[in-house]
Amino acid sequence: MVFEFLSEGPKGKIPKLIKFSETNLKDLYNLAFGDIDLVTGDINDMAVSDNKDSEMVLATVVATVFAFTDKYPDCMVYATGSTKARTRLYRMGITKYIKEIQKDFEIYGFQNDVWHPFEKEAHYEAFLAKRKKH
């Protein structure tokens, strides 16, 4: 449910945290992600570390989604950015790797109070991933 890793770049090693938390809906988990607040030990999802390794960081987040859904294959993972800019960044990352992602996951985007199958050009407020059964 919790993964820690280091972002490594020009600003040094920055500790990151990913948490999968239960929601009030059965089999739906929220993915929270960000820098580790060194005072509280919790996620600071508003921090801007700009360590020039965003592709590697997002790849690590994706790897944890694989690990989580390996263990809990019937669960869905919900994610949204802490800001509109971050949600846009996540959409761009999904778009860039959509063909690879869709081999293993069904991906949906939330727009106008409705979940839609993910489309590259659409603007979404949140995302949902469900592991495909092979």
Secondary structure, DSSP 8 states (H G I E B T S, - for coil): -EEEEEEEETTEEEEEEEEEEE-SSTTEEEEEEEEE-TTTSSEETT-----S-HHHHHHHHHHHHHHHHHHSTT-EEEE--SSHHHHHHHHHHHHHTHHHHHHHEEEEEEETTEEEE--TT---SEEEEEE---
